[in-house]
């Protein structure tokens, strides 16, 4: 007798197989979501909580962040309960940043932005492919007023940067938890102050002829407001420039694209900021008189804190292998323009100055195509596992902060002529 195949049974078996595959897939998705949830809700370490207590603060007090590209350092500040002023909680060595010193001006330039940014709870990303992350809020009102493009600039783990602030997984786990608990205490936004370098007299003297200095002076003004008050400066934009702790004298709107109205600043704060600026300008002038040369620093593609020199899994290791180059910027005509910063003269017109800053920054930072992580590094085979948070036990412990190595100095005849790059 001829046996006919049981099509009904075959269909049922096929359907059962499909359901099993779907169940396995859903289980994998749930596992990944559970891992992400576990990472996002990891508590603040007990030693960090103890450090907060010693500073007169706790997990639910507001947070403020300051970052420095040249030194590759990332600071977390917490507000004290007693006087409402901020105290430095921790300084984390930054694992990777990309681009050059100077602001981000366009999509794809690999620049880590510089300026004052606001992080809201909605910008926290517990499901990041880079362990955990949060969006810094670029472009802000200042960036948009200057027509700057790009977005999705994050603070994240995995030690890989194409315009982001990149930390280790251990670091971002703690930073994320600190930010989360600050929001839990009622903080509506976390201010992130991003600087090219620490605003020391030495750095200001060395970079005094850099084309970005007019912009950096604005950042220094905001930094000075924070330094003298230890309170979060109120940031606004008018005339396409930053203004700090200011309000319109007639109650009018402060428009990023419009001319600045008559502004008022608390007289005590204004006096303290002016005094600090005077002292800093005097120190810069002294250093200039002692022969500190004006320079411009060029990186192959950003840098990292020396504490991470041993890390294998890092984006563009070939770029990090090249030391930053200090290019002398002495005025060839012999003019004494290097003392301009010491004079601390205000710009004659805000709008043309801002446009000039944007043009100079765009010329000084050539667009670069994003570069993928180097697959040849020993740790590259573990990349997927790290993205999914499966290698928690193998994560590199947080190293202490270290002093960056002294850059190599190279004399050139044309400092603004870009070097040839291989594609």
C-alpha positions in Angstrom: 0.0 0.0 0.0 1.3 3.4 -0.9 1.9 5.6 2.1 0.9 9.2 1.7 2.8 11.8 3.5 1.1 13.4 6.5 1.0 17.0 5.4 -0.9 18.1 8.5 1.7 16.6 10.8 4.5 18.2 8.7 2.8 21.6 9.0 2.4 21.3 12.7 6.1 20.3 13.2 7.2 23.3 11.0 4.9 25.6 13.0 6.3 24.3 16.3 9.8 24.9 15.0 9.0 28.4 14.1 7.5 29.1 17.5 10.5 27.6 19.2 12.8 29.8 17.2 10.6 32.9 18.0 10.6 32.0 21.7 14.4 31.7 21.7 14.7 35.0 19.9 12.3 36.7 22.4 14.3 35.1 25.2 17.5 36.6 23.9 15.9 40.0 23.6 14.6 39.8 27.1 18.0 38.7 28.3 19.6 41.8 26.6 16.9 44.1 28.1 17.4 42.6 31.5 21.1 43.1 31.2 20.6 46.7 30.2 18.1 47.3 33.0 20.6 45.8 35.5 23.3 48.1 34.3 21.1 51.2 34.4 20.0 50.5 38.0 23.3 49.5 39.4 23.7 51.4 42.7 26.4 54.0 43.4 29.4 52.2 45.0 29.5 52.5 48.8 32.9 54.2 48.8 31.5 56.9 46.5 28.5 57.4 48.8 30.9 57.7 51.7 32.9 60.3 49.8 29.7 62.3 49.2 29.0 62.3 52.9 32.5 63.6 53.6 31.8 66.5 51.2 28.6 67.4 52.9 26.3 66.1 50.2 24.4 62.9 49.2 23.2 60.9 46.2 20.1 63.0 45.7 21.8 66.4 45.6 22.3 68.1 42.2 25.2 67.2 39.9 27.4 69.3 37.7 30.0 68.0 35.1 33.2 69.6 33.9 35.4 68.1 31.1 38.8 69.0 29.8 40.0 67.6 26.4 43.7 68.4 26.5 44.1 66.9 30.0 41.6 64.1 29.2 39.8 64.5 32.5 36.1 64.3 33.5 34.9 65.9 36.7 31.8 65.2 38.7 30.7 67.9 41.2 28.0 67.7 43.8 26.1 70.5 45.5 26.6 70.7 49.3 23.6 70.8 51.6 25.0 73.5 53.9 25.6 76.4 51.5 24.3 75.3 48.1 27.8 75.5 46.6 29.3 72.7 44.5 32.3 70.6 45.7 34.4 68.4 43.5 33.5 64.8 44.1 35.7 62.8 41.6 38.0 63.3 38.7 37.9 60.5 36.2 40.7 60.0 33.6 39.0 60.1 30.2 39.6 56.9 28.1 39.2 58.5 24.7 38.2 61.7 22.9 38.5 62.5 19.2 39.3 65.4 16.9 41.2 68.5 17.9 41.0 71.3 20.5 38.2 73.6 19.4 34.4 73.4 19.0 32.4 71.0 17.0 31.1 72.8 13.9 29.6 70.2 11.6 28.4 66.6 11.2 31.3 64.2 10.7 34.2 66.4 11.9 34.9 64.0 14.8 35.0 67.0 17.2 34.1 66.6 20.8 32.0 69.8 21.4 33.0 72.6 23.7 30.6 74.8 25.5 27.8 74.7 28.1 25.2 71.9 27.7 22.2 70.6 29.5 21.4 67.0 30.2 17.8 66.1 30.9 16.4 62.7 32.2 15.1 62.0 28.7 18.7 62.1 27.4 19.7 59.1 29.5 20.1 55.9 27.4 20.1 52.6 29.4 20.0 50.5 26.2 23.2 51.9 24.7 25.4 49.7 22.5 28.3 51.3 24.5 27.3 49.8 27.8 25.5 53.0 29.1 25.3 56.5 27.7 23.6 59.9 27.9 23.3 62.6 25.3 25.1 65.9 26.2 22.6 68.1 24.3 24.7 69.3 21.3 23.8 71.4 19.4 22.7 74.0 22.0 21.3 77.5 21.4 24.8 78.9 20.8 25.7 76.2 18.3 22.4 76.6 16.4 22.9 80.4 16.2 26.2 79.8 14.5 24.7 77.2 12.1 26.6 74.2 13.5 25.4 70.8 12.6 25.6 67.3 13.9 24.1 65.5 17.0 24.0 62.4 19.1 27.1 63.4 21.1 27.2 61.1 24.0 29.1 60.3 27.2 29.4 56.5 27.0 31.6 53.5 27.8 33.7 51.2 25.6 36.7 53.6 25.1 35.7 54.5 21.5 35.1 58.0 20.2 34.0 59.6 17.0 33.0 62.9 18.6 32.0 61.6 22.0 33.3 61.6 25.6 34.4 58.0 26.0 34.9 56.4 29.4 35.4 52.8 30.5 32.4 50.6 31.3 33.2 50.8 35.0 33.4 54.6 34.9 30.2 55.2 32.9 28.4 52.8 35.3 29.2 55.0 38.2 28.7 58.3 36.4 25.3 57.1 35.1 24.2 56.1 38.6 25.3 59.4 40.0 23.3 61.3 37.3 20.3 59.0 37.8 20.2 59.6 41.5 20.5 63.4 41.0 17.5 63.3 38.8 15.8 61.1 41.4 16.3 63.9 43.9 14.4 66.4 41.7 17.2 67.9 39.5 15.7 68.8 36.1 18.9 69.3 34.1 22.6 68.6 34.7 24.9 71.2 33.4 28.0 69.9 31.4 30.8 72.4 31.0 33.1 71.2 28.2 36.5 72.9 27.9 39.5 72.5 25.5 41.8 72.6 28.5 41.9 73.8 32.1 41.7 77.6 32.1 45.1 78.1 33.7 47.4 81.0 33.0 49.9 78.6 31.4 47.4 77.2 29.0 46.0 80.6 28.1 49.5 82.0 27.5 50.5 79.0 25.3 47.3 79.1 23.2 46.9 82.9 23.0 47.3 83.0 19.2 45.1 80.0 18.5 42.3 80.9 16.1 39.8 79.6 18.6 40.9 81.9 21.4 38.0 84.4 21.0 35.6 81.5 21.6 37.6 80.1 24.4 37.5 83.5 26.2 33.8 83.1 26.3 34.2 79.7 27.9 36.7 81.1 30.4 34.1 83.8 31.4 31.6 81.0 32.2 34.3 79.1 34.0 35.2 82.2 36.1 31.6 82.6 37.1 31.6 79.0 38.4 35.0 79.3 40.0 34.2 82.5 42.1 30.7 81.4 43.2 31.0 77.5 43.1 27.4 77.7 41.9 26.0 76.6 38.6 26.1 79.6 36.3 22.9 80.6 34.5 23.7 80.3 30.8 22.1 82.3 28.0 22.9 83.3 24.5 22.4 86.6 22.7 24.3 88.3 19.8 25.5 84.8 19.0 27.7 84.6 22.1 27.4 83.2 25.6 26.3 85.4 28.6 26.4 84.2 32.2 24.3 85.0 35.2 22.7 87.8 33.3 19.1 89.0 32.9 17.5 91.6 30.6 17.3 95.0 32.4 13.9 95.7 30.8 12.6 92.1 31.1 12.9 91.5 27.4 13.8 88.3 25.7 17.4 87.3 25.3 17.6 86.1 21.7 20.5 83.9 20.6 20.3 85.5 17.1 19.4 89.0 18.1 21.5 91.8 19.6 22.0 91.6 23.3 19.7 93.8 25.3 20.9 95.8 28.3 22.0 93.1 30.7 22.3 93.1 34.5 24.5 90.9 36.6 24.6 90.7 40.4 27.2 93.4 41.3 29.1 91.1 43.7 29.4 88.3 41.2 30.4 90.8 38.5 33.1 92.3 40.7 34.5 88.9 41.7 34.6 87.7 38.0 36.3 91.0 37.0 38.9 90.6 39.8 39.7 87.0 38.7 40.0 88.0 35.1 42.4 90.8 36.0 44.6 88.4 38.1 44.6 85.8 35.3 45.5 88.4 32.7 48.4 89.6 34.8 49.7 86.0 35.1 49.4 85.5 31.3 51.3 88.7 30.7 54.0 87.7 33.1 54.4 84.3 31.3 54.5 86.0 28.0 57.2 88.4 29.2 59.2 85.4 30.4 59.2 83.9 26.9 56.4 81.4 26.9 55.8 80.8 23.2 52.4 80.8 21.6 51.6 77.4 20.2 48.8 75.4 18.5 48.4 71.7 19.3 47.6 69.3 16.6 46.5 65.7 17.2 46.3 62.8 14.8 42.8 62.3 16.1 42.2 63.3 19.7 43.8 61.7 22.7 43.3 59.9 26.0 44.5 60.1 29.6 48.0 58.4 30.0 46.4 56.1 32.6 44.9 54.1 29.7 48.1 53.6 27.8 47.8 49.8 28.5 44.2 49.5 27.1 44.1 47.4 23.9 40.4 47.9 22.9 40.3 51.5 21.9 39.2 53.4 18.7 42.0 54.4 16.3 45.0 53.1 18.3 47.2 54.2 15.4 46.2 57.8 16.0 46.9 57.6 19.7 50.3 56.2 18.9 51.3 59.6 17.5 52.1 62.2 20.1 50.3 65.6 19.9 52.4 68.2 18.1 53.0 71.7 19.4 53.2 74.1 16.5 54.8 77.5 17.2 52.4 80.4 16.3 54.8 83.3 16.6 53.7 86.4 14.7 56.0 86.5 11.6 55.5 90.3 11.3 56.8 90.9 14.7 53.6 92.5 16.0 52.9 92.1 19.7 49.6 90.4 19.2 50.6 87.8 21.8 49.8 90.2 24.6 46.2 90.7 23.3 44.8 88.3 25.9 46.5 90.1 28.7 44.7 93.3 27.7 41.4 91.4 27.9 39.7 93.9 25.6 36.1 93.2 24.6 35.3 92.4 21.0 34.1 95.4 19.0 31.2 93.7 17.4 29.7 90.4 18.7 28.2 89.2 15.5 31.2 89.5 13.1 33.5 88.0 15.8 31.2 85.0 16.2 31.1 84.5 12.4 34.9 84.8 12.3 35.2 82.1 15.1 33.0 79.8 13.1 34.9 80.3 9.9 38.3 79.9 11.5 37.2 76.8 13.4 35.8 75.3 10.2 39.2 75.9 8.4 41.2 74.5 11.3 39.3 71.2 11.6 39.2 69.4 8.3 36.2 67.0 7.9 37.1 63.4 8.4 35.1 60.3 7.7 34.3 58.2 10.8 36.9 55.5 11.3 35.8 52.1 12.6 37.3 50.4 15.6 40.6 48.7 14.7 39.8 45.0 14.4 43.5 44.0 14.7 43.6 44.9 18.4 43.9 41.9 20.8 40.6 42.7 22.5 38.5 43.2 19.3 37.1 39.7 19.4 35.4 40.6 22.6 33.7 43.7 21.2 30.2 42.3 20.8 30.3 40.8 24.3 31.3 44.2 25.8 28.6 46.0 23.9 26.1 43.6 25.4 27.5 43.9 28.8 28.6 40.2 29.0 32.2 40.8 30.0 31.6 42.6 33.3 34.1 40.6 35.2 36.9 41.3 32.7 36.5 45.1 32.7 39.6 47.1 33.4 39.6 48.6 36.9 39.5 52.4 37.1 43.0 53.8 37.1 44.0 56.9 39.0 44.4 60.2 37.3 47.8 60.9 35.7 49.6 63.8 34.3 49.5 63.8 30.5 52.9 63.3 28.7 54.6 66.4 27.3 53.8 66.8 23.6 56.4 66.7 21.0 57.5 70.1 19.6 58.1 70.4 15.8 59.1 73.6 14.0 57.3 74.2 10.8 57.4 77.1 8.3 53.7 77.1 7.5 51.7 76.1 10.7 48.3 76.4 9.0 49.1 74.1 6.1 47.5 70.7 6.7 49.7 67.6 6.5 48.9 65.1 3.8 46.8 62.3 5.0 46.4 58.8 3.6 42.9 57.7 2.8 
